[in-house]
Amino acid sequence: MKIKPLGDRVLVEDIEETEEVKGGIVIPDSAKEKSQEAKIVALGTGGTDDKGKKIPFEVEVGDKVLTSKYGGTDVKVNDQEYKILSSSDILAVIK
């Protein structure tokens, strides 16, 4: 199955942060804060302004981005977890 976002939406895959355990304390996955870093997997068809003119995306597939903490909708496809969010939920591109 393949997902193609519509409009100004973007499909992203969370980037798992590496965990360094100090002092032997292990934090369970359920207690960890969700990562705000993600990789863009697919772009939608693009948004339009008030006059119907296409608004180009400021990101590209493969970009590493910082997303808003509570934005987007979680989806699972072929045992892989993704998030679909509006392009306005992308805060920055990580270079």
C-alpha positions in Angstrom: 0.0 0.0 0.0 1.2 3.5 -0.8 0.1 6.8 0.8 -0.2 10.1 -1.2 -1.1 13.0 1.0 -3.6 15.5 -0.4 -3.5 19.3 -0.5 -0.8 21.0 1.6 -0.3 17.8 3.8 3.0 16.0 4.2 3.8 12.4 5.1 6.6 12.1 7.6 8.4 9.3 9.5 9.6 10.0 13.0 13.3 9.8 13.6 14.0 7.7 16.7 16.4 9.4 19.0 19.3 7.3 20.3 19.2 6.8 24.0 22.2 7.0 26.3 21.5 5.3 29.6 23.6 6.8 32.4 23.7 5.2 35.8 21.8 2.1 34.7 18.4 3.8 34.5 16.3 2.6 31.7 13.3 4.7 30.6 10.4 2.7 29.1 9.0 3.6 25.7 5.7 4.6 27.2 7.4 7.3 29.4 9.5 8.8 26.6 8.5 12.1 25.0 7.7 11.8 21.3 10.4 13.0 19.0 9.8 16.2 17.1 12.4 15.3 14.4 11.0 13.6 11.3 12.0 12.7 7.7 9.7 13.7 4.9 8.5 10.7 3.0 5.9 12.2 0.6 4.4 15.6 -0.3 0.8 16.3 -1.1 -0.6 18.0 -4.2 0.1 21.5 -2.8 -2.0 24.3 -1.3 -3.6 27.2 -3.0 -3.9 30.9 -2.0 -7.1 33.0 -2.0 -6.8 33.6 -5.8 -6.3 29.9 -6.6 -2.6 30.2 -7.3 -0.5 27.1 -6.3 1.7 27.6 -3.2 4.9 25.6 -3.6 6.2 23.5 -0.7 9.3 24.8 1.1 10.5 21.2 1.8 11.4 18.3 -0.3 11.2 14.5 0.1 14.1 13.3 2.2 14.4 16.6 4.2 14.9 16.2 8.0 12.4 18.5 9.7 11.3 19.7 13.2 7.5 19.3 13.6 5.0 20.7 16.1 4.6 18.6 19.2 0.9 17.7 18.9 0.3 18.2 15.2 -0.7 15.6 12.7 -2.5 12.3 12.5 -0.7 9.0 13.2 -1.1 6.2 10.6 0.3 2.7 10.3 1.0 1.1 6.9 2.6 -2.3 6.5 3.8 -2.3 10.1 5.5 1.1 9.6 4.3 4.2 11.6 3.9 7.5 9.8 2.3 10.9 10.5 0.3 13.0 8.1 0.5 16.7 9.0 -0.2 20.0 7.4 2.8 21.9 6.0 2.1 24.6 8.6 3.0 22.0 11.3 6.6 21.9 10.0 8.6 24.3 12.1 12.0 24.1 10.6 14.3 22.2 8.2 17.3 20.6 9.9 20.5 21.0 7.9 
